[in-house]
């Protein structure tokens, strides 16, 4: 069943009027965090930019995720360090930490900087957490080891690491706010208009629709991946004061200030069927999520909202950002970790179009050789 996320249901004012005629210098396809970030940077530099969104701003994964604002990439830091080397791993982590700082400046009450907790489901994952903790400490990044967990986590998990600079998002509110910043800077945003690369005339075209990039740029090594989420009625007590995730990210949840639990994951129950562009929930994974809610809460609260979102996954879990055809650029492929990366990569691709040479772009070169991560 196709559904709307809790985040997207929040009442909001529409964007300021921004429609103009004539040719745009740069066209952006996709009204999520990446596209809005790109449009903002370009507009602030005086570029005539037009953004097309097939649905509404934040209507894709940017308004359908679990609301986690995390530093780094999808893979744990020790694995990124192994695959990219010390210098590039540090560069990527610092980029996303700066992105979270910028998010805090722009997002207002859509962002709460409360940290995130990565939990160990079993001894193997506890060892994995220790490796990530040690790698982060070795490079001077803030991280804390947590041995003693509060109930019921003490029964379910074997420790955790705290990332103190991470946070919780109301993602649709945040991206709508980012879009408003872009319009105020001079960008034109057209919602409800689906376009193709071939019909556009501009000096540069940026494809920034993450999980739907393969539809427009099928030559890229990226696959669509579905994530499913539920939200409950307010719980009887406030238990979880920050985003939590476990089992390599296959379980993730947070409790909102109003008491509701937002919980997602369990994609590993059917990995094959979750590699899809179909934005629908399934009874198998929804049932698994409800069982996890009961473990975390001790009873089954009413589920008020169910939804799914589509993101883009790359072979090495690192985004693709750069020029891929003459005058055609891409920014996406966050592998389910796009809230901070999307803000950063939208800005990077805009700066590259403007003639800057951000050193971080080399990390995300679409023509790189890929390391298969599984």
C-alpha positions in Angstrom: 0.0 0.0 0.0 1.3 3.4 -1.0 1.1 5.9 1.9 2.2 9.4 3.0 4.7 9.8 5.8 4.0 11.3 9.1 6.4 14.1 8.3 4.7 15.1 5.0 1.3 15.3 6.7 2.5 18.3 8.8 0.6 21.5 7.8 2.8 24.0 6.2 2.8 27.2 4.2 3.5 26.9 0.5 6.6 28.3 -1.0 6.8 31.9 -1.9 5.9 32.6 -5.6 8.9 32.0 -7.7 7.8 31.1 -11.2 9.6 32.9 -14.0 9.8 32.4 -17.7 12.8 32.2 -20.0 15.8 30.0 -20.0 17.5 28.9 -16.8 21.3 28.7 -16.7 21.1 25.6 -14.4 18.2 23.2 -14.1 18.0 20.9 -11.0 15.8 17.7 -11.1 14.7 16.7 -7.7 13.2 18.7 -4.8 14.8 16.8 -1.9 17.6 18.0 0.3 20.2 17.6 -2.4 18.3 19.6 -5.1 17.3 22.3 -2.7 20.9 22.6 -1.3 22.2 22.9 -4.9 19.6 25.5 -5.8 20.4 27.5 -2.7 24.1 27.7 -3.4 23.6 28.6 -7.1 21.0 31.2 -6.3 23.2 32.8 -3.7 26.0 33.1 -6.3 23.6 34.9 -8.7 22.9 32.0 -11.1 19.5 31.7 -12.7 18.4 28.3 -11.4 15.2 26.4 -11.9 14.3 23.3 -9.8 11.7 20.7 -11.0 10.1 18.4 -8.5 7.7 15.7 -9.9 5.6 15.7 -6.7 6.1 18.2 -3.8 9.2 19.4 -2.1 10.5 16.6 0.1 8.0 14.2 -1.5 10.6 11.5 -2.0 13.1 10.0 0.4 13.9 13.4 1.9 10.4 13.4 3.5 10.0 9.7 4.0 13.1 8.7 6.0 13.4 8.0 9.8 14.5 11.5 10.6 18.2 10.7 11.5 20.8 13.4 10.9 24.1 11.4 11.2 27.7 12.2 10.3 29.7 10.0 8.0 28.6 7.7 5.2 26.6 4.5 5.3 29.5 2.3 6.3 31.1 2.6 9.8 34.1 4.8 10.0 36.7 2.0 10.4 35.4 0.4 7.2 35.5 3.8 5.3 39.0 4.3 6.6 40.1 0.8 5.4 38.5 1.4 1.9 39.4 5.0 1.3 42.5 5.5 3.4 43.1 7.7 6.4 43.1 11.1 4.6 39.9 10.6 2.6 38.0 9.0 5.4 38.9 12.0 7.6 37.9 14.3 4.8 34.5 12.7 4.4 33.8 12.7 8.1 34.7 16.4 8.5 32.5 17.3 5.5 29.5 15.7 7.1 30.2 17.3 10.5 30.3 20.7 8.8 27.1 19.8 7.1 25.4 19.1 10.4 26.6 22.5 11.7 25.1 24.1 8.6 21.9 22.2 9.1 21.7 23.5 12.6 22.0 27.1 11.3 19.3 26.7 8.6 16.8 24.2 10.0 15.5 26.0 13.1 13.1 23.8 15.1 13.2 21.0 12.5 16.6 19.8 13.9 17.4 18.8 17.5 21.1 18.0 18.2 20.7 15.2 20.7 23.3 12.7 19.5 22.7 9.2 18.2 23.3 5.7 19.7 24.6 2.8 17.7 23.7 -0.4 19.5 25.3 -3.9 19.6 22.8 -6.7 18.9 25.3 -9.5 19.5 29.0 -10.1 20.3 30.0 -9.6 16.6 28.3 -6.3 16.5 29.9 -5.3 19.8 33.3 -6.0 18.3 32.3 -4.0 15.3 31.3 -1.0 17.5 34.6 -1.2 19.3 36.5 -1.1 16.0 34.5 2.0 14.9 34.9 3.6 18.3 38.7 3.1 18.2 39.0 4.4 14.6 37.1 7.5 15.4 39.1 8.2 18.6 42.3 7.6 16.7 41.4 10.4 14.3 40.3 12.7 17.0 36.5 12.5 16.4 34.1 12.8 19.4 32.7 9.4 20.4 31.7 7.7 23.7 31.6 4.1 24.6 28.4 3.1 26.5 28.5 -0.1 28.6 25.4 0.3 30.7 22.1 0.7 28.9 18.7 1.7 30.3 15.9 -0.9 30.3 14.7 -2.5 28.1 17.9 -1.9 26.0 20.0 -3.6 28.6 18.1 -6.9 27.9 18.3 -6.5 24.1 21.7 -5.1 23.4 25.3 -5.5 24.5 26.5 -1.9 24.7 26.6 1.0 22.3 28.6 4.0 21.0 27.3 7.5 21.2 27.9 10.0 18.4 27.3 13.2 20.3 27.1 15.6 17.4 24.3 13.8 15.5 20.7 14.7 15.7 17.0 14.2 15.1 15.1 15.8 12.2 11.6 16.5 11.1 12.9 15.9 7.6 10.0 17.3 5.5 9.9 20.5 7.6 13.6 20.9 7.2 13.7 20.4 3.4 10.7 22.7 3.0 12.6 25.3 5.0 15.7 24.7 2.8 13.6 25.2 -0.3 12.2 28.5 1.1 15.8 29.7 1.7 16.6 28.8 -2.0 13.5 30.8 -3.3 14.4 33.8 -1.1 17.9 33.7 -2.6 16.4 33.8 -6.1 15.8 30.2 -7.2 12.7 29.2 -9.1 11.0 26.0 -7.9 8.3 24.2 -9.9 6.5 21.5 -8.0 4.3 18.9 -9.7 6.3 19.0 -13.0 8.1 15.8 -14.2 10.9 16.4 -16.7 13.5 14.4 -18.6 17.1 15.4 -19.3 16.5 15.4 -23.1 13.7 18.0 -23.0 15.8 20.5 -20.9 17.8 23.4 -22.3 20.4 24.8 -19.8 24.1 25.3 -19.4 24.1 22.6 -16.8 21.6 20.0 -15.6 21.8 18.4 -12.1 20.1 15.1 -11.5 19.4 15.0 -7.8 16.6 12.6 -7.3 18.6 9.9 -5.4 16.6 6.6 -5.6 15.1 7.6 -9.0 18.4 8.6 -10.5 18.6 5.2 -12.3 15.5 6.2 -14.3 17.3 9.2 -15.8 20.9 8.0 -15.8 20.7 4.2 -16.2 24.4 4.0 -17.0 25.4 4.8 -13.4 26.1 2.0 -10.9 23.2 2.7 -8.6 20.2 0.7 -7.5 16.9 1.8 -6.0 16.3 0.6 -2.5 13.2 0.7 -0.4 13.0 1.5 3.3 9.8 1.0 5.4 8.8 3.0 8.5 5.9 3.1 11.0 4.9 5.7 13.6 2.9 4.9 16.7 0.5 6.8 19.0 2.3 8.6 21.8 3.8 6.1 24.3 3.0 6.1 28.0 6.4 7.4 28.8 9.4 9.1 27.2 12.1 6.4 26.8 14.3 7.2 23.9 15.8 10.7 23.8 17.8 10.4 20.6 18.0 8.3 17.4 18.9 4.7 18.0 20.1 2.1 15.5 21.3 -1.5 15.6 21.9 -4.6 13.5 24.1 -2.7 11.1 21.3 -0.2 10.6 18.6 -2.8 9.8 16.7 -1.6 12.9 16.4 2.1 13.7 14.0 4.2 15.8 13.5 7.5 17.7 10.9 8.8 20.0 9.5 12.3 19.1 9.0 15.0 21.7 5.2 14.3 21.6 5.9 10.7 22.6 5.3 8.9 19.3 7.8 6.3 18.3 9.1 6.3 14.7 10.7 3.1 13.8 12.0 1.6 10.5 14.2 -1.0 8.9 14.0 -4.8 8.9 14.7 -4.7 5.2 16.9 -7.7 5.6 13.7 -9.8 6.0 13.4 -9.7 2.3 16.4 -7.9 0.7 15.5 -9.0 -2.9 12.0 -7.5 -2.8 13.2 -4.3 -1.2 15.5 -3.5 -4.2 12.6 -1.7 -5.9 11.3 1.7 -7.0 7.8 0.8 -5.8 7.0 3.1 -2.9 4.7 0.8 -1.0 4.7 -1.0 2.4 4.6 -4.8 2.7 2.9 -6.9 5.3 6.1 -8.9 6.0 8.2 -6.0 7.0 5.4 -4.1 8.6 4.8 -7.1 10.9 8.5 -7.3 11.8 8.5 -3.6 12.7 5.4 -4.0 14.9 7.2 -6.9 16.7 10.2 -4.7 17.3 8.0 -1.9 18.7 6.6 -4.4 21.2 10.2 -5.4 22.3 11.2 -1.8 22.8 7.9 -0.7 24.5 6.6 -3.7 26.3 3.2 -3.6 24.6 1.8 -2.9 21.2 0.7 0.8 20.9 -1.5 1.7 18.0 0.3 2.3 14.7 -1.0 5.5 13.3 1.2 5.9 10.2 3.0 3.5 7.7 5.1 4.5 4.8 8.0 3.7 2.5 10.7 5.7 0.8 13.2 5.0 -2.0 16.9 5.8 -1.8 19.8 5.1 -4.2 22.5 2.6 -3.2 26.0 2.5 -4.7 28.3 -0.5 -4.8 30.7 1.0 -2.2 28.1 2.9 -0.2 29.7 6.2 -1.1 27.7 8.9 -3.1 28.2 9.8 -6.8 28.8 13.5 -7.3 30.1 15.0 -10.6 29.7 15.4 -14.3 28.5 12.2 -16.0 27.6 13.5 -19.5 28.3 16.7 -21.3 26.7 19.4 -19.1 24.8 16.7 -17.1 25.8 16.4 -13.4 24.7 13.9 -10.7 24.5 14.1 -6.9 23.0 11.2 -5.1 23.5 7.5 -4.1 23.6 8.0 -0.3 22.8 4.4 0.5 20.2 5.3 3.1 22.4 7.9 4.8 21.5 11.1 3.0 20.3 13.8 5.3 23.7 15.3 6.1 25.4 14.0 2.9 22.6 15.4 0.7 23.0 18.9 2.1 26.8 18.6 1.6 26.7 17.1 -1.9 24.1 19.5 -3.3 26.5 22.3 -2.3 29.5 20.5 -3.7 28.0 20.0 -7.2 26.8 23.6 -7.3 30.3 24.8 -6.5 31.8 22.5 -9.1 29.4 23.9 -11.8 30.5 27.4 -10.7 34.1 26.5 -11.4 35.3 25.9 -7.9 37.3 22.7 -7.2 36.1 21.4 -3.9 38.7 18.7 -2.8 35.9 16.5 -1.5 34.6 15.9 -5.0 37.3 13.4 -5.6 35.8 11.2 -3.0 32.6 11.0 -4.9 33.9 10.7 -8.5 31.2 8.8 -10.5 34.0 7.3 -12.7 35.9 5.8 -9.8 36.6 2.1 -9.5 34.2 0.5 -7.1 34.9 -1.7 -4.1 32.0 -4.1 -3.7 30.8 -4.0 0.0 28.1 -6.7 -0.2 
